[in-house]
Amino acid sequence: MYDLEDRPRVLARYLIEEKSTVRSTAAAFGISKSTVHKDITGRLRRLDPALYAEVAEILACNKSERHIRGGNATKRKYESAKLTKNTE
């Protein structure tokens, strides 16, 4: 796939262009979330600090919004269960 020098940059560019999460980036590349996180926070910081700064903003935004996403997912889950129960 990619070597350890290229992969962090490719992942970072994808994350920036798509404004995606670590989870969706991992799914798109077929690798684990921990690999994406390690590449972006560890290797990228050392390889390309300017690119890391851009990615860090997106990661901070995702972190600040995750409780909202989780609440919305729970809401959808219970609304779906409610609809299923009403149709029975």
Gaussian input, Z-matrix of N, CA and C with variables (Angstrom, degrees):
# hf/3-21g

backbone

0 1
 N
 C     1     B1
 C     2     B2     1     A1
 N     3     B3     2     A2     1     D1
 C     4     B4     3     A3     2     D2
 C     5     B5     4     A4     3     D3
 N     6     B6     5     A5     4     D4
 C     7     B7     6     A6     5     D5
 C     8     B8     7     A7     6     D6
 N     9     B9     8     A8     7     D7
 C    10    B10     9     A9     8     D8
 C    11    B11    10    A10     9     D9
 N    12    B12    11    A11    10    D10
 C    13    B13    12    A12    11    D11
 C    14    B14    13    A13    12    D12
 N    15    B15    14    A14    13    D13
 C    16    B16    15    A15    14    D14
 C    17    B17    16    A16    15    D15
 N    18    B18    17    A17    16    D16
 C    19    B19    18    A18    17    D17
 C    20    B20    19    A19    18    D18
 N    21    B21    20    A20    19    D19
 C    22    B22    21    A21    20    D20
 C    23    B23    22    A22    21    D21
 N    24    B24    23    A23    22    D22
 C    25    B25    24    A24    23    D23
 C    26    B26    25    A25    24    D24
 N    27    B27    26    A26    25    D25
 C    28    B28    27    A27    26    D26
 C    29    B29    28    A28    27    D27
 N    30    B30    29    A29    28    D28
 C    31    B31    30    A30    29    D29
 C    32    B32    31    A31    30    D30
 N    33    B33    32    A32    31    D31
 C    34    B34    33    A33    32    D32
 C    35    B35    34    A34    33    D33
 N    36    B36    35    A35    34    D34
 C    37    B37    36    A36    35    D35
 C    38    B38    37    A37    36    D36
 N    39    B39    38    A38    37    D37
 C    40    B40    39    A39    38    D38
 C    41    B41    40    A40    39    D39
 N    42    B42    41    A41    40    D40
 C    43    B43    42    A42    41    D41
 C    44    B44    43    A43    42    D42
 N    45    B45    44    A44    43    D43
 C    46    B46    45    A45    44    D44
 C    47    B47    46    A46    45    D45
 N    48    B48    47    A47    46    D46
 C    49    B49    48    A48    47    D47
 C    50    B50    49    A49    48    D48
 N    51    B51    50    A50    49    D49
 C    52    B52    51    A51    50    D50
 C    53    B53    52    A52    51    D51
 N    54    B54    53    A53    52    D52
 C    55    B55    54    A54    53    D53
 C    56    B56    55    A55    54    D54
 N    57    B57    56    A56    55    D55
 C    58    B58    57    A57    56    D56
 C    59    B59    58    A58    57    D57
 N    60    B60    59    A59    58    D58
 C    61    B61    60    A60    59    D59
 C    62    B62    61    A61    60    D60
 N    63    B63    62    A62    61    D61
 C    64    B64    63    A63    62    D62
 C    65    B65    64    A64    63    D63
 N    66    B66    65    A65    64    D64
 C    67    B67    66    A66    65    D65
 C    68    B68    67    A67    66    D66
 N    69    B69    68    A68    67    D67
 C    70    B70    69    A69    68    D68
 C    71    B71    70    A70    69    D69
 N    72    B72    71    A71    70    D70
 C    73    B73    72    A72    71    D71
 C    74    B74    73    A73    72    D72
 N    75    B75    74    A74    73    D73
 C    76    B76    75    A75    74    D74
 C    77    B77    76    A76    75    D75
 N    78    B78    77    A77    76    D76
 C    79    B79    78    A78    77    D77
 C    80    B80    79    A79    78    D78
 N    81    B81    80    A80    79    D79
 C    82    B82    81    A81    80    D80
 C    83    B83    82    A82    81    D81
 N    84    B84    83    A83    82    D82
 C    85    B85    84    A84    83    D83
 C    86    B86    85    A85    84    D84
 N    87    B87    86    A86    85    D85
 C    88    B88    87    A87    86    D86
 C    89    B89    88    A88    87    D87
 N    90    B90    89    A89    88    D88
 C    91    B91    90    A90    89    D89
 C    92    B92    91    A91    90    D90
 N    93    B93    92    A92    91    D91
 C    94    B94    93    A93    92    D92
 C    95    B95    94    A94    93    D93
 N    96    B96    95    A95    94    D94
 C    97    B97    96    A96    95    D95
 C    98    B98    97    A97    96    D96
 N    99    B99    98    A98    97    D97
 C   100   B100    99    A99    98    D98
 C   101   B101   100   A100    99    D99
 N   102   B102   101   A101   100   D100
 C   103   B103   102   A102   101   D101
 C   104   B104   103   A103   102   D102
 N   105   B105   104   A104   103   D103
 C   106   B106   105   A105   104   D104
 C   107   B107   106   A106   105   D105
 N   108   B108   107   A107   106   D106
 C   109   B109   108   A108   107   D107
 C   110   B110   109   A109   108   D108
 N   111   B111   110   A110   109   D109
 C   112   B112   111   A111   110   D110
 C   113   B113   112   A112   111   D111
 N   114   B114   113   A113   112   D112
 C   115   B115   114   A114   113   D113
 C   116   B116   115   A115   114   D114
 N   117   B117   116   A116   115   D115
 C   118   B118   117   A117   116   D116
 C   119   B119   118   A118   117   D117
 N   120   B120   119   A119   118   D118
 C   121   B121   120   A120   119   D119
 C   122   B122   121   A121   120   D120
 N   123   B123   122   A122   121   D121
 C   124   B124   123   A123   122   D122
 C   125   B125   124   A124   123   D123
 N   126   B126   125   A125   124   D124
 C   127   B127   126   A126   125   D125
 C   128   B128   127   A127   126   D126
 N   129   B129   128   A128   127   D127
 C   130   B130   129   A129   128   D128
 C   131   B131   130   A130   129   D129
 N   132   B132   131   A131   130   D130
 C   133   B133   132   A132   131   D131
 C   134   B134   133   A133   132   D132
 N   135   B135   134   A134   133   D133
 C   136   B136   135   A135   134   D134
 C   137   B137   136   A136   135   D135
 N   138   B138   137   A137   136   D136
 C   139   B139   138   A138   137   D137
 C   140   B140   139   A139   138   D138
 N   141   B141   140   A140   139   D139
 C   142   B142   141   A141   140   D140
 C   143   B143   142   A142   141   D141
 N   144   B144   143   A143   142   D142
 C   145   B145   144   A144   143   D143
 C   146   B146   145   A145   144   D144
 N   147   B147   146   A146   145   D145
 C   148   B148   147   A147   146   D146
 C   149   B149   148   A148   147   D147
 N   150   B150   149   A149   148   D148
 C   151   B151   150   A150   149   D149
 C   152   B152   151   A151   150   D150
 N   153   B153   152   A152   151   D151
 C   154   B154   153   A153   152   D152
 C   155   B155   154   A154   153   D153
 N   156   B156   155   A155   154   D154
 C   157   B157   156   A156   155   D155
 C   158   B158   157   A157   156   D156
 N   159   B159   158   A158   157   D157
 C   160   B160   159   A159   158   D158
 C   161   B161   160   A160   159   D159
 N   162   B162   161   A161   160   D160
 C   163   B163   162   A162   161   D161
 C   164   B164   163   A163   162   D162
 N   165   B165   164   A164   163   D163
 C   166   B166   165   A165   164   D164
 C   167   B167   166   A166   165   D165
 N   168   B168   167   A167   166   D166
 C   169   B169   168   A168   167   D167
 C   170   B170   169   A169   168   D168
 N   171   B171   170   A170   169   D169
 C   172   B172   171   A171   170   D170
 C   173   B173   172   A172   171   D171
 N   174   B174   173   A173   172   D172
 C   175   B175   174   A174   173   D173
 C   176   B176   175   A175   174   D174
 N   177   B177   176   A176   175   D175
 C   178   B178   177   A177   176   D176
 C   179   B179   178   A178   177   D177
 N   180   B180   179   A179   178   D178
 C   181   B181   180   A180   179   D179
 C   182   B182   181   A181   180   D180
 N   183   B183   182   A182   181   D181
 C   184   B184   183   A183   182   D182
 C   185   B185   184   A184   183   D183
 N   186   B186   185   A185   184   D184
 C   187   B187   186   A186   185   D185
 C   188   B188   187   A187   186   D186
 N   189   B189   188   A188   187   D187
 C   190   B190   189   A189   188   D188
 C   191   B191   190   A190   189   D189
 N   192   B192   191   A191   190   D190
 C   193   B193   192   A192   191   D191
 C   194   B194   193   A193   192   D192
 N   195   B195   194   A194   193   D193
 C   196   B196   195   A195   194   D194
 C   197   B197   196   A196   195   D195
 N   198   B198   197   A197   196   D196
 C   199   B199   198   A198   197   D197
 C   200   B200   199   A199   198   D198
 N   201   B201   200   A200   199   D199
 C   202   B202   201   A201   200   D200
 C   203   B203   202   A202   201   D201
 N   204   B204   203   A203   202   D202
 C   205   B205   204   A204   203   D203
 C   206   B206   205   A205   204   D204
 N   207   B207   206   A206   205   D205
 C   208   B208   207   A207   206   D206
 C   209   B209   208   A208   207   D207
 N   210   B210   209   A209   208   D208
 C   211   B211   210   A210   209   D209
 C   212   B212   211   A211   210   D210
 N   213   B213   212   A212   211   D211
 C   214   B214   213   A213   212   D212
 C   215   B215   214   A214   213   D213
 N   216   B216   215   A215   214   D214
 C   217   B217   216   A216   215   D215
 C   218   B218   217   A217   216   D216
 N   219   B219   218   A218   217   D217
 C   220   B220   219   A219   218   D218
 C   221   B221   220   A220   219   D219
 N   222   B222   221   A221   220   D220
 C   223   B223   222   A222   221   D221
 C   224   B224   223   A223   222   D222
 N   225   B225   224   A224   223   D223
 C   226   B226   225   A225   224   D224
 C   227   B227   226   A226   225   D225
 N   228   B228   227   A227   226   D226
 C   229   B229   228   A228   227   D227
 C   230   B230   229   A229   228   D228
 N   231   B231   230   A230   229   D229
 C   232   B232   231   A231   230   D230
 C   233   B233   232   A232   231   D231
 N   234   B234   233   A233   232   D232
 C   235   B235   234   A234   233   D233
 C   236   B236   235   A235   234   D234
 N   237   B237   236   A236   235   D235
 C   238   B238   237   A237   236   D236
 C   239   B239   238   A238   237   D237
 N   240   B240   239   A239   238   D238
 C   241   B241   240   A240   239   D239
 C   242   B242   241   A241   240   D240
 N   243   B243   242   A242   241   D241
 C   244   B244   243   A243   242   D242
 C   245   B245   244   A244   243   D243
 N   246   B246   245   A245   244   D244
 C   247   B247   246   A246   245   D245
 C   248   B248   247   A247   246   D246
 N   249   B249   248   A248   247   D247
 C   250   B250   249   A249   248   D248
 C   251   B251   250   A250   249   D249
 N   252   B252   251   A251   250   D250
 C   253   B253   252   A252   251   D251
 C   254   B254   253   A253   252   D252
 N   255   B255   254   A254   253   D253
 C   256   B256   255   A255   254   D254
 C   257   B257   256   A256   255   D255
 N   258   B258   257   A257   256   D256
 C   259   B259   258   A258   257   D257
 C   260   B260   259   A259   258   D258
 N   261   B261   260   A260   259   D259
 C   262   B262   261   A261   260   D260
 C   263   B263   262   A262   261   D261

   B1=1.4487
   B2=1.5288
   B3=1.3049
   B4=1.4608
   B5=1.5212
   B6=1.3256
   B7=1.4611
   B8=1.5273
   B9=1.3061
   B10=1.4639
   B11=1.5186
   B12=1.3137
   B13=1.4634
   B14=1.5297
   B15=1.3287
   B16=1.4660
   B17=1.5230
   B18=1.3299
   B19=1.4633
   B20=1.5270
   B21=1.3286
   B22=1.4674
   B23=1.5284
   B24=1.3192
   B25=1.4676
   B26=1.5267
   B27=1.3253
   B28=1.4658
   B29=1.5281
   B30=1.3153
   B31=1.4611
   B32=1.5247
   B33=1.3208
   B34=1.4626
   B35=1.5237
   B36=1.3220
   B37=1.4673
   B38=1.5240
   B39=1.3227
   B40=1.4653
   B41=1.5254
   B42=1.3236
   B43=1.4545
   B44=1.5254
   B45=1.3262
   B46=1.4628
   B47=1.5256
   B48=1.3290
   B49=1.4657
   B50=1.5203
   B51=1.3199
   B52=1.4627
   B53=1.5279
   B54=1.3297
   B55=1.4657
   B56=1.5338
   B57=1.3145
   B58=1.4596
   B59=1.5196
   B60=1.3032
   B61=1.4559
   B62=1.5279
   B63=1.3170
   B64=1.4649
   B65=1.5301
   B66=1.3181
   B67=1.4654
   B68=1.5248
   B69=1.3266
   B70=1.4684
   B71=1.5299
   B72=1.3212
   B73=1.4645
   B74=1.5241
   B75=1.3189
   B76=1.4673
   B77=1.5239
   B78=1.3149
   B79=1.4654
   B80=1.5239
   B81=1.3254
   B82=1.4625
   B83=1.5286
   B84=1.3232
   B85=1.4628
   B86=1.5289
   B87=1.3232
   B88=1.4532
   B89=1.5164
   B90=1.3292
   B91=1.4637
   B92=1.5262
   B93=1.3137
   B94=1.4590
   B95=1.5302
   B96=1.3390
   B97=1.4650
   B98=1.5232
   B99=1.3244
   B100=1.4644
   B101=1.5241
   B102=1.3303
   B103=1.4659
   B104=1.5198
   B105=1.3307
   B106=1.4679
   B107=1.5167
   B108=1.3228
   B109=1.4609
   B110=1.5228
   B111=1.3259
   B112=1.4724
   B113=1.5273
   B114=1.3385
   B115=1.4645
   B116=1.5239
   B117=1.3151
   B118=1.4638
   B119=1.5227
   B120=1.3162
   B121=1.4684
   B122=1.5202
   B123=1.3053
   B124=1.4618
   B125=1.5098
   B126=1.3148
   B127=1.4648
   B128=1.5228
   B129=1.3284
   B130=1.4665
   B131=1.5260
   B132=1.3117
   B133=1.4662
   B134=1.5220
   B135=1.3243
   B136=1.4611
   B137=1.5336
   B138=1.3309
   B139=1.4662
   B140=1.5271
   B141=1.3349
   B142=1.4665
   B143=1.5325
   B144=1.3245
   B145=1.4654
   B146=1.5314
   B147=1.3251
   B148=1.4684
   B149=1.5290
   B150=1.3089
   B151=1.4640
   B152=1.5232
   B153=1.3128
   B154=1.4614
   B155=1.5305
   B156=1.3181
   B157=1.4660
   B158=1.5277
   B159=1.3371
   B160=1.4668
   B161=1.5266
   B162=1.3195
   B163=1.4609
   B164=1.5267
   B165=1.3089
   B166=1.4622
   B167=1.5232
   B168=1.3337
   B169=1.4686
   B170=1.5212
   B171=1.3236
   B172=1.4633
   B173=1.5257
   B174=1.3317
   B175=1.4644
   B176=1.5318
   B177=1.3174
   B178=1.4666
   B179=1.5268
   B180=1.3234
   B181=1.4652
   B182=1.5256
   B183=1.3305
   B184=1.4661
   B185=1.5240
   B186=1.3193
   B187=1.4619
   B188=1.5270
   B189=1.3357
   B190=1.4603
   B191=1.5258
   B192=1.3317
   B193=1.4671
   B194=1.5213
   B195=1.3118
   B196=1.4643
   B197=1.5206
   B198=1.3192
   B199=1.4645
   B200=1.5243
   B201=1.3278
   B202=1.4647
   B203=1.5260
   B204=1.3331
   B205=1.4712
   B206=1.5228
   B207=1.3152
   B208=1.4640
   B209=1.5180
   B210=1.3209
   B211=1.4643
   B212=1.5165
   B213=1.3256
   B214=1.4657
   B215=1.5246
   B216=1.3138
   B217=1.4660
   B218=1.5278
   B219=1.3208
   B220=1.4590
   B221=1.5240
   B222=1.3169
   B223=1.4633
   B224=1.5296
   B225=1.3366
   B226=1.4700
   B227=1.5241
   B228=1.3191
   B229=1.4681
   B230=1.5261
   B231=1.3229
   B232=1.4555
   B233=1.5209
   B234=1.3298
   B235=1.4651
   B236=1.5208
   B237=1.3201
   B238=1.4618
   B239=1.5297
   B240=1.3115
   B241=1.4633
   B242=1.5235
   B243=1.3120
   B244=1.4617
   B245=1.5271
   B246=1.3368
   B247=1.4595
   B248=1.5236
   B249=1.3081
   B250=1.4639
   B251=1.5257
   B252=1.3082
   B253=1.4615
   B254=1.5278
   B255=1.3337
   B256=1.4623
   B257=1.5232
   B258=1.3120
   B259=1.4624
   B260=1.5229
   B261=1.3202
   B262=1.4718
   B263=1.4954
   A1=109.58
   A2=118.08
   A3=122.93
   A4=108.03
   A5=115.80
   A6=117.25
   A7=109.02
   A8=116.22
   A9=120.76
   A10=113.52
   A11=118.11
   A12=121.27
   A13=110.49
   A14=116.66
   A15=120.91
   A16=113.40
   A17=116.74
   A18=120.04
   A19=113.63
   A20=120.72
   A21=118.95
   A22=112.74
   A23=116.98
   A24=120.18
   A25=111.26
   A26=116.65
   A27=120.88
   A28=109.90
   A29=116.78
   A30=120.88
   A31=111.09
   A32=116.27
   A33=120.37
   A34=111.16
   A35=116.86
   A36=119.61
   A37=111.12
   A38=116.03
   A39=120.08
   A40=109.93
   A41=116.62
   A42=121.17
   A43=110.99
   A44=117.05
   A45=121.41
   A46=110.82
   A47=116.90
   A48=120.54
   A49=112.21
   A50=116.62
   A51=120.95
   A52=112.55
   A53=116.82
   A54=122.11
   A55=109.72
   A56=114.37
   A57=120.94
   A58=111.37
   A59=114.47
   A60=121.47
   A61=108.96
   A62=115.84
   A63=120.37
   A64=109.26
   A65=116.60
   A66=121.30
   A67=111.78
   A68=117.62
   A69=119.52
   A70=111.49
   A71=117.15
   A72=120.48
   A73=110.05
   A74=116.41
   A75=120.53
   A76=110.69
   A77=116.93
   A78=120.55
   A79=111.07
   A80=117.05
   A81=121.02
   A82=111.91
   A83=117.13
   A84=121.10
   A85=113.08
   A86=116.98
   A87=120.36
   A88=114.08
   A89=116.43
   A90=121.47
   A91=108.47
   A92=117.24
   A93=120.17
   A94=111.74
   A95=114.07
   A96=119.85
   A97=110.76
   A98=116.13
   A99=118.98
   A100=111.37
   A101=117.71
   A102=120.81
   A103=110.15
   A104=116.74
   A105=120.43
   A106=109.58
   A107=116.51
   A108=120.38
   A109=111.22
   A110=117.07
   A111=121.33
   A112=110.60
   A113=116.68
   A114=120.20
   A115=111.51
   A116=116.27
   A117=119.66
   A118=112.02
   A119=117.30
   A120=118.41
   A121=113.25
   A122=117.51
   A123=119.97
   A124=113.68
   A125=115.53
   A126=120.12
   A127=112.72
   A128=117.23
   A129=119.82
   A130=111.31
   A131=116.79
   A132=120.45
   A133=110.59
   A134=115.98
   A135=121.35
   A136=111.69
   A137=117.09
   A138=121.26
   A139=113.65
   A140=116.38
   A141=120.48
   A142=109.56
   A143=117.81
   A144=120.97
   A145=114.10
   A146=117.68
   A147=119.94
   A148=110.70
   A149=116.67
   A150=121.04
   A151=110.12
   A152=116.67
   A153=120.87
   A154=110.57
   A155=117.62
   A156=120.76
   A157=111.10
   A158=116.76
   A159=120.20
   A160=110.87
   A161=115.72
   A162=120.32
   A163=110.47
   A164=117.16
   A165=121.07
   A166=111.08
   A167=117.40
   A168=120.65
   A169=110.74
   A170=116.71
   A171=120.75
   A172=110.32
   A173=116.72
   A174=119.96
   A175=110.91
   A176=117.03
   A177=120.80
   A178=110.65
   A179=116.21
   A180=120.94
   A181=110.18
   A182=116.71
   A183=120.72
   A184=111.13
   A185=115.97
   A186=120.03
   A187=111.01
   A188=116.13
   A189=119.02
   A190=112.27
   A191=117.81
   A192=121.57
   A193=113.63
   A194=118.71
   A195=119.35
   A196=113.25
   A197=118.49
   A198=119.18
   A199=110.84
   A200=116.65
   A201=120.62
   A202=109.97
   A203=116.26
   A204=120.06
   A205=111.03
   A206=116.39
   A207=120.35
   A208=111.71
   A209=116.39
   A210=120.34
   A211=111.95
   A212=116.29
   A213=120.04
   A214=111.24
   A215=117.09
   A216=120.74
   A217=110.47
   A218=116.86
   A219=120.56
   A220=110.58
   A221=116.37
   A222=120.91
   A223=110.52
   A224=116.65
   A225=120.25
   A226=111.16
   A227=116.35
   A228=120.94
   A229=110.51
   A230=117.17
   A231=120.01
   A232=112.12
   A233=117.63
   A234=119.60
   A235=110.56
   A236=116.53
   A237=121.17
   A238=110.59
   A239=116.56
   A240=120.89
   A241=110.47
   A242=116.91
   A243=121.96
   A244=110.43
   A245=116.99
   A246=120.93
   A247=111.10
   A248=116.67
   A249=121.22
   A250=110.45
   A251=116.97
   A252=121.81
   A253=110.59
   A254=117.29
   A255=121.23
   A256=112.72
   A257=118.41
   A258=120.92
   A259=112.37
   A260=117.80
   A261=120.81
   A262=111.71
   D1=-93.61
   D2=179.94
   D3=-127.51
   D4=154.48
   D5=174.91
   D6=-86.60
   D7=173.25
   D8=-174.96
   D9=-68.61
   D10=-12.33
   D11=176.54
   D12=-87.29
   D13=-36.89
   D14=-175.62
   D15=-86.72
   D16=-39.66
   D17=-173.26
   D18=-55.85
   D19=-45.17
   D20=178.95
   D21=-59.60
   D22=-37.82
   D23=179.33
   D24=-68.96
   D25=-41.59
   D26=179.07
   D27=-63.47
   D28=-45.68
   D29=178.77
   D30=-62.18
   D31=-41.70
   D32=-179.58
   D33=-64.51
   D34=-44.00
   D35=178.91
   D36=-62.06
   D37=-41.78
   D38=178.57
   D39=-62.43
   D40=-46.76
   D41=-178.63
   D42=-60.76
   D43=-39.20
   D44=179.79
   D45=-70.56
   D46=-47.89
   D47=-177.11
   D48=-64.24
   D49=-41.63
   D50=-176.50
   D51=-91.40
   D52=-10.61
   D53=-173.01
   D54=49.94
   D55=46.18
   D56=-174.42
   D57=-92.05
   D58=174.12
   D59=176.04
   D60=-94.55
   D61=168.98
   D62=176.89
   D63=-61.20
   D64=-40.57
   D65=-178.83
   D66=-63.11
   D67=-46.34
   D68=-178.95
   D69=-71.68
   D70=-31.72
   D71=175.36
   D72=-65.40
   D73=-43.49
   D74=178.28
   D75=-61.16
   D76=-42.20
   D77=179.68
   D78=-65.00
   D79=-39.71
   D80=-178.73
   D81=-65.49
   D82=-32.84
   D83=-177.78
   D84=-99.67
   D85=-5.13
   D86=178.55
   D87=69.36
   D88=33.38
   D89=177.36
   D90=-126.43
   D91=171.36
   D92=-176.56
   D93=-78.62
   D94=158.72
   D95=177.63
   D96=-62.39
   D97=-37.62
   D98=-178.78
   D99=-66.97
   D100=-32.97
   D101=176.79
   D102=-67.36
   D103=-44.47
   D104=178.13
   D105=-60.59
   D106=-47.12
   D107=-177.99
   D108=-62.78
   D109=-43.12
   D110=179.37
   D111=-63.35
   D112=-43.65
   D113=179.66
   D114=-63.35
   D115=-42.26
   D116=-174.65
   D117=-77.43
   D118=-45.36
   D119=-175.67
   D120=-84.96
   D121=-30.10
   D122=-177.78
   D123=-96.37
   D124=-65.02
   D125=-173.80
   D126=-69.67
   D127=-42.34
   D128=-177.13
   D129=-65.00
   D130=-38.10
   D131=179.23
   D132=-57.60
   D133=-37.69
   D134=-179.97
   D135=-79.12
   D136=-39.22
   D137=-174.47
   D138=-78.43
   D139=-42.01
   D140=-173.43
   D141=-147.18
   D142=83.10
   D143=-175.99
   D144=-58.86
   D145=-33.30
   D146=-179.83
   D147=-66.99
   D148=-44.69
   D149=178.18
   D150=-66.15
   D151=-37.40
   D152=177.57
   D153=-60.88
   D154=-39.39
   D155=-179.92
   D156=-60.64
   D157=-39.90
   D158=177.77
   D159=-65.42
   D160=-44.26
   D161=-178.96
   D162=-66.68
   D163=-37.47
   D164=-178.92
   D165=-60.39
   D166=-35.39
   D167=176.98
   D168=-63.18
   D169=-44.34
   D170=-179.79
   D171=-66.39
   D172=-41.99
   D173=178.45
   D174=-62.38
   D175=-39.73
   D176=178.63
   D177=-65.29
   D178=-40.89
   D179=177.63
   D180=-63.11
   D181=-45.96
   D182=178.83
   D183=-60.51
   D184=-40.11
   D185=-179.22
   D186=-66.15
   D187=-38.47
   D188=-179.40
   D189=-72.83
   D190=-21.57
   D191=-178.43
   D192=-98.43
   D193=-7.50
   D194=-170.80
   D195=-65.30
   D196=-32.10
   D197=178.72
   D198=-67.60
   D199=-30.60
   D200=177.35
   D201=-70.64
   D202=-44.70
   D203=178.17
   D204=-60.16
   D205=-41.56
   D206=179.51
   D207=-64.39
   D208=-40.70
   D209=177.60
   D210=-64.62
   D211=-40.56
   D212=178.43
   D213=-66.04
   D214=-38.70
   D215=178.29
   D216=-63.91
   D217=-41.85
   D218=178.25
   D219=-64.71
   D220=-41.02
   D221=178.51
   D222=-60.74
   D223=-46.29
   D224=178.75
   D225=-61.91
   D226=-38.56
   D227=-179.69
   D228=-60.97
   D229=-47.81
   D230=-177.50
   D231=-73.54
   D232=-32.48
   D233=175.10
   D234=-65.96
   D235=-39.28
   D236=177.93
   D237=-64.63
   D238=-43.25
   D239=178.82
   D240=-64.40
   D241=-37.54
   D242=179.54
   D243=-65.77
   D244=-43.00
   D245=178.32
   D246=-64.25
   D247=-41.30
   D248=179.33
   D249=-63.70
   D250=-41.19
   D251=-179.23
   D252=-66.73
   D253=-38.72
   D254=-178.65
   D255=-71.14
   D256=-24.73
   D257=-178.57
   D258=-85.85
   D259=-10.64
   D260=-178.90
   D261=-78.60

